[in-house]
Amino acid sequence: MEVRGVKNTFIELFGKPEGIVLFQLLEATQFTIYLSLIAFMGGGILALVLAFMATVHNRVSNITSKTYIWFFQSTPLLMLLFLFGLGIPRLLGVNVNIWLAASVALVLYSSAYIGEVWRGSIESIPKSQWEAGEALGLSFFPIFFLIILPQAIRIAIAPTVGFMVQIVKGTSLAYIIGFHDLMSIGKRWANAPVTGTEPYVIFPLMALIYFSLCFPLSQLSQWLERKTKMAS
């Protein structure tokens, strides 16, 4: 069904302007989901590198990983969004795509937290596992990827899924640099002088949509945590 057809269906069901508002909020939600997925996947790739750097027997690599995590965990997400969405473009006199600015800020932010979770999961594996691998004549990389990493993933999966809730909620700050998402459209309608789009109507609707995104992830995280405890 075409977008216009879906919009007309909403208008027929809920009338004007309620049908238009609901349609636009749901349409904008897709961009919240896309940005969350970009932040999670990009952050996950960087986090894997950080966790590996924190584990290898190299002092420079260990310090670099810890410094990165410390720096981006200590920097508010809002500041990163301002920096990549407004600060750097103005400093360099260039136009930066809003998608790129929001994605970079959220990837850096999420990679620091996911990296710390994964580093902790790797370090929680008993040293006897490393020693057992060495006793079998394996070098560092086979021990890490074949013995340690599978066990660490099992430990890390529940908190990682739980952190996705923080990523989804964190995307709501991207409206501040002009990102077109659920928060942006909701605020626009809440400030519009249109009867039926008052803040006490729009904001609960937005909260309901955010809840419908976050609640299943939260439940999945708890279920995975219970499964992990039962398996151990």
C-alpha positions as a Markdown table, in Angstrom:
| # | Residue | x | y | z |
|---|---|---|---|---|
| 1 | Met | 0.0 | 0.0 | 0.0 |
| 2 | Glu | 1.4 | 3.4 | -0.9 |
| 3 | Val | 2.3 | 5.9 | 1.8 |
| 4 | Arg | -0.5 | 8.2 | 0.7 |
| 5 | Gly | -3.0 | 5.4 | 1.0 |
| 6 | Val | -1.8 | 4.5 | 4.5 |
| 7 | Lys | -2.1 | 8.2 | 5.5 |
| 8 | Asn | -5.6 | 8.4 | 4.1 |
| 9 | Thr | -6.5 | 5.2 | 6.0 |
| 10 | Phe | -5.3 | 6.8 | 9.3 |
| 11 | Ile | -7.3 | 10.0 | 8.5 |
| 12 | Glu | -10.5 | 7.9 | 7.8 |
| 13 | Leu | -10.0 | 6.0 | 11.1 |
| 14 | Phe | -9.0 | 8.9 | 13.4 |
| 15 | Gly | -10.1 | 12.0 | 11.6 |
| 16 | Lys | -8.1 | 15.3 | 11.3 |
| 17 | Pro | -5.7 | 16.2 | 12.6 |
| 18 | Glu | -5.4 | 13.1 | 14.9 |
| 19 | Gly | -5.0 | 10.7 | 11.9 |
| 20 | Ile | -2.3 | 12.9 | 10.3 |
| 21 | Val | -0.4 | 13.3 | 13.6 |
| 22 | Leu | -0.5 | 9.5 | 14.4 |
| 23 | Phe | 0.6 | 8.7 | 10.9 |
| 24 | Gln | 3.5 | 11.1 | 11.0 |
| 25 | Leu | 4.7 | 10.0 | 14.4 |
| 26 | Leu | 4.7 | 6.3 | 13.3 |
| 27 | Glu | 6.4 | 7.2 | 10.0 |
| 28 | Ala | 9.1 | 9.1 | 11.9 |
| 29 | Thr | 9.6 | 6.2 | 14.3 |
| 30 | Gln | 11.2 | 4.2 | 11.4 |
| 31 | Phe | 14.1 | 6.7 | 11.5 |
| 32 | Thr | 14.4 | 6.2 | 15.3 |
| 33 | Ile | 14.7 | 2.5 | 14.6 |
| 34 | Tyr | 17.2 | 2.9 | 11.8 |
| 35 | Leu | 19.4 | 5.2 | 13.8 |
| 36 | Ser | 19.3 | 2.8 | 16.8 |
| 37 | Leu | 20.4 | -0.1 | 14.6 |
| 38 | Ile | 23.2 | 1.9 | 13.1 |
| 39 | Ala | 24.4 | 2.9 | 16.6 |
| 40 | Phe | 24.2 | -0.6 | 17.8 |
| 41 | Met | 25.9 | -2.3 | 14.9 |
| 42 | Gly | 28.6 | 0.4 | 14.5 |
| 43 | Gly | 29.1 | 0.5 | 18.2 |
| 44 | Gly | 29.3 | -3.3 | 18.4 |
| 45 | Ile | 32.0 | -3.5 | 15.8 |
| 46 | Leu | 34.1 | -0.8 | 17.6 |
| 47 | Ala | 33.3 | -2.4 | 20.9 |
| 48 | Leu | 34.7 | -5.8 | 19.7 |
| 49 | Val | 38.0 | -4.0 | 18.7 |
| 50 | Leu | 38.1 | -2.2 | 22.1 |
| 51 | Ala | 37.5 | -5.4 | 24.1 |
| 52 | Phe | 40.2 | -7.2 | 22.1 |
| 53 | Met | 42.6 | -4.4 | 22.6 |
| 54 | Ala | 42.0 | -4.5 | 26.3 |
| 55 | Thr | 42.7 | -8.2 | 26.4 |
| 56 | Val | 45.9 | -8.6 | 24.4 |
| 57 | His | 49.2 | -8.6 | 26.2 |
| 58 | Asn | 50.2 | -5.2 | 25.0 |
| 59 | Arg | 50.4 | -2.2 | 27.4 |
| 60 | Val | 49.9 | 0.5 | 24.8 |
| 61 | Ser | 46.9 | -1.4 | 23.4 |
| 62 | Asn | 45.4 | -1.8 | 26.9 |
| 63 | Ile | 45.9 | 1.9 | 27.8 |
| 64 | Thr | 44.4 | 3.1 | 24.4 |
| 65 | Ser | 41.3 | 1.0 | 24.9 |
| 66 | Lys | 40.8 | 2.1 | 28.5 |
| 67 | Thr | 41.4 | 5.7 | 27.6 |
| 68 | Tyr | 38.8 | 5.6 | 24.7 |
| 69 | Ile | 36.2 | 4.0 | 27.0 |
| 70 | Trp | 36.9 | 6.4 | 29.8 |
| 71 | Phe | 36.7 | 9.4 | 27.5 |
| 72 | Phe | 33.5 | 8.6 | 25.7 |
| 73 | Gln | 31.8 | 7.3 | 28.8 |
| 74 | Ser | 32.6 | 10.6 | 30.5 |
| 75 | Thr | 31.4 | 12.7 | 27.6 |
| 76 | Pro | 27.6 | 13.4 | 27.5 |
| 77 | Leu | 25.8 | 12.2 | 24.4 |
| 78 | Leu | 24.3 | 15.6 | 23.9 |
| 79 | Met | 27.8 | 17.1 | 23.7 |
| 80 | Leu | 28.9 | 14.6 | 21.1 |
| 81 | Leu | 25.8 | 15.5 | 19.0 |
| 82 | Phe | 26.5 | 19.2 | 19.3 |
| 83 | Leu | 30.1 | 18.6 | 18.4 |
| 84 | Phe | 29.5 | 16.5 | 15.3 |
| 85 | Gly | 26.3 | 18.1 | 14.2 |
| 86 | Leu | 27.1 | 21.8 | 14.8 |
| 87 | Gly | 30.6 | 22.4 | 16.2 |
| 88 | Ile | 32.8 | 20.6 | 13.6 |
| 89 | Pro | 30.7 | 21.8 | 10.6 |
| 90 | Arg | 31.0 | 25.4 | 11.7 |
| 91 | Leu | 34.7 | 25.1 | 12.5 |
| 92 | Leu | 35.6 | 23.6 | 9.1 |
| 93 | Gly | 33.0 | 25.6 | 7.2 |
| 94 | Val | 31.4 | 22.5 | 5.7 |
| 95 | Asn | 28.0 | 21.0 | 5.6 |
| 96 | Val | 27.8 | 17.6 | 7.4 |
| 97 | Asn | 24.9 | 15.3 | 6.7 |
| 98 | Ile | 22.6 | 15.1 | 9.8 |
| 99 | Trp | 22.5 | 11.3 | 9.4 |
| 100 | Leu | 26.3 | 11.1 | 9.5 |
| 101 | Ala | 26.6 | 13.5 | 12.4 |
| 102 | Ala | 24.0 | 11.6 | 14.5 |
| 103 | Ser | 25.4 | 8.2 | 13.6 |
| 104 | Val | 29.0 | 9.1 | 14.4 |
| 105 | Ala | 28.0 | 10.5 | 17.8 |
| 106 | Leu | 25.8 | 7.6 | 18.7 |
| 107 | Val | 28.3 | 5.0 | 17.5 |
| 108 | Leu | 31.1 | 6.5 | 19.6 |
| 109 | Tyr | 28.8 | 6.7 | 22.6 |
| 110 | Ser | 27.5 | 3.2 | 22.4 |
| 111 | Ser | 30.9 | 1.6 | 21.5 |
| 112 | Ala | 32.4 | 2.9 | 24.8 |
| 113 | Tyr | 29.6 | 1.3 | 26.9 |
| 114 | Ile | 29.3 | -2.0 | 24.9 |
| 115 | Gly | 33.1 | -2.2 | 24.9 |
| 116 | Glu | 33.2 | -2.0 | 28.6 |
| 117 | Val | 30.5 | -4.7 | 29.0 |
| 118 | Trp | 32.4 | -7.0 | 26.6 |
| 119 | Arg | 35.8 | -6.3 | 28.2 |
| 120 | Gly | 34.3 | -7.2 | 31.6 |
| 121 | Ser | 32.8 | -10.4 | 30.2 |
| 122 | Ile | 36.1 | -11.5 | 28.8 |
| 123 | Glu | 37.9 | -10.8 | 32.0 |
| 124 | Ser | 35.3 | -12.7 | 34.0 |
| 125 | Ile | 36.3 | -15.9 | 32.3 |
| 126 | Pro | 38.6 | -17.9 | 34.8 |
| 127 | Lys | 42.3 | -17.8 | 34.1 |
| 128 | Ser | 42.3 | -21.5 | 34.2 |
| 129 | Gln | 40.6 | -21.4 | 30.8 |
| 130 | Trp | 43.5 | -19.5 | 29.4 |
| 131 | Glu | 45.9 | -21.9 | 31.1 |
| 132 | Ala | 44.0 | -25.0 | 29.7 |
| 133 | Gly | 44.4 | -23.6 | 26.2 |
| 134 | Glu | 48.1 | -23.0 | 26.7 |
| 135 | Ala | 48.5 | -26.5 | 28.1 |
| 136 | Leu | 47.0 | -27.8 | 24.8 |
| 137 | Gly | 49.7 | -25.9 | 22.9 |
| 138 | Leu | 47.4 | -23.2 | 21.6 |
| 139 | Ser | 48.6 | -19.7 | 20.9 |
| 140 | Phe | 46.8 | -16.5 | 22.1 |
| 141 | Phe | 44.4 | -16.1 | 19.1 |
| 142 | Pro | 43.0 | -19.7 | 19.0 |
| 143 | Ile | 42.5 | -19.5 | 22.8 |
| 144 | Phe | 40.8 | -16.1 | 22.5 |
| 145 | Phe | 38.5 | -16.9 | 19.6 |
| 146 | Leu | 37.8 | -20.6 | 20.2 |
| 147 | Ile | 37.7 | -20.8 | 24.0 |
| 148 | Ile | 37.3 | -17.4 | 25.7 |
| 149 | Leu | 35.1 | -15.5 | 23.3 |
| 150 | Pro | 32.2 | -18.0 | 23.0 |
| 151 | Gln | 31.9 | -18.1 | 26.8 |
| 152 | Ala | 32.2 | -14.3 | 27.1 |
| 153 | Ile | 29.5 | -13.8 | 24.5 |
| 154 | Arg | 27.2 | -15.9 | 26.5 |
| 155 | Ile | 27.8 | -13.7 | 29.6 |
| 156 | Ala | 27.6 | -10.4 | 27.6 |
| 157 | Ile | 24.5 | -11.0 | 25.5 |
| 158 | Ala | 21.9 | -10.1 | 28.2 |
| 159 | Pro | 23.5 | -6.7 | 29.2 |
| 160 | Thr | 24.2 | -5.9 | 25.6 |
| 161 | Val | 20.5 | -6.3 | 24.6 |
| 162 | Gly | 19.6 | -4.3 | 27.7 |
| 163 | Phe | 21.9 | -1.5 | 26.6 |
| 164 | Met | 19.9 | -1.3 | 23.3 |
| 165 | Val | 17.2 | 0.3 | 25.4 |
| 166 | Gln | 19.6 | 3.1 | 26.3 |
| 167 | Ile | 20.5 | 3.5 | 22.6 |
| 168 | Val | 16.8 | 3.8 | 21.5 |
| 169 | Lys | 16.2 | 6.4 | 24.2 |
| 170 | Gly | 19.5 | 8.2 | 23.3 |
| 171 | Thr | 18.4 | 8.7 | 19.7 |
| 172 | Ser | 15.7 | 11.1 | 21.1 |
| 173 | Leu | 18.5 | 13.7 | 21.7 |
| 174 | Ala | 19.4 | 13.7 | 18.0 |
| 175 | Tyr | 16.5 | 16.1 | 17.2 |
| 176 | Ile | 18.6 | 18.9 | 18.8 |
| 177 | Ile | 20.8 | 18.9 | 15.6 |
| 178 | Gly | 17.8 | 18.7 | 13.3 |
| 179 | Phe | 17.5 | 14.9 | 12.9 |
| 180 | His | 14.1 | 14.0 | 11.6 |
| 181 | Asp | 12.8 | 11.4 | 14.0 |
| 182 | Leu | 9.9 | 10.6 | 16.4 |
| 183 | Met | 11.0 | 13.3 | 18.9 |
| 184 | Ser | 11.4 | 15.9 | 16.2 |
| 185 | Ile | 8.0 | 15.4 | 14.7 |
| 186 | Gly | 6.4 | 15.1 | 18.1 |
| 187 | Lys | 7.8 | 18.4 | 19.4 |
| 188 | Arg | 6.8 | 20.1 | 16.1 |
| 189 | Trp | 3.2 | 19.0 | 16.6 |
| 190 | Ala | 3.1 | 19.8 | 20.3 |
| 191 | Asn | 4.2 | 23.4 | 19.6 |
| 192 | Ala | 1.7 | 23.8 | 16.7 |
| 193 | Pro | -1.3 | 26.0 | 17.3 |
| 194 | Val | -3.7 | 23.2 | 16.2 |
| 195 | Thr | -6.6 | 21.9 | 18.2 |
| 196 | Gly | -6.0 | 18.2 | 19.1 |
| 197 | Thr | -2.2 | 18.4 | 19.1 |
| 198 | Glu | -1.7 | 19.9 | 22.5 |
| 199 | Pro | 1.4 | 18.7 | 24.5 |
| 200 | Tyr | -0.7 | 16.6 | 26.9 |
| 201 | Val | -1.9 | 14.7 | 23.8 |
| 202 | Ile | 1.3 | 14.4 | 21.8 |
| 203 | Phe | 3.8 | 13.6 | 24.5 |
| 204 | Pro | 1.9 | 10.6 | 26.0 |
| 205 | Leu | 1.5 | 9.3 | 22.4 |
| 206 | Met | 5.3 | 9.6 | 22.0 |
| 207 | Ala | 5.9 | 8.0 | 25.3 |
| 208 | Leu | 3.7 | 5.1 | 24.3 |
| 209 | Ile | 5.6 | 4.6 | 21.1 |
| 210 | Tyr | 9.0 | 4.7 | 22.9 |
| 211 | Phe | 7.6 | 2.3 | 25.4 |
| 212 | Ser | 6.5 | -0.1 | 22.7 |
| 213 | Leu | 10.1 | -0.1 | 21.3 |
| 214 | Cys | 11.9 | -0.4 | 24.6 |
| 215 | Phe | 9.7 | -2.7 | 26.7 |
| 216 | Pro | 10.2 | -5.8 | 24.4 |
| 217 | Leu | 14.0 | -5.3 | 24.5 |
| 218 | Ser | 13.9 | -5.0 | 28.3 |
| 219 | Gln | 11.9 | -8.2 | 28.6 |
| 220 | Leu | 14.2 | -10.0 | 26.2 |
| 221 | Ser | 17.3 | -8.9 | 28.2 |
| 222 | Gln | 15.7 | -10.2 | 31.4 |
| 223 | Trp | 14.8 | -13.5 | 29.7 |
| 224 | Leu | 18.3 | -13.9 | 28.4 |
| 225 | Glu | 19.7 | -13.2 | 31.9 |
| 226 | Arg | 17.5 | -15.8 | 33.4 |
| 227 | Lys | 18.5 | -18.3 | 30.7 |
| 228 | Thr | 22.2 | -17.6 | 31.3 |
| 229 | Lys | 21.9 | -18.1 | 35.1 |
| 230 | Met | 20.0 | -21.4 | 34.6 |
| 231 | Ala | 22.6 | -22.6 | 32.1 |
| 232 | Ser | 25.5 | -21.8 | 34.5 |
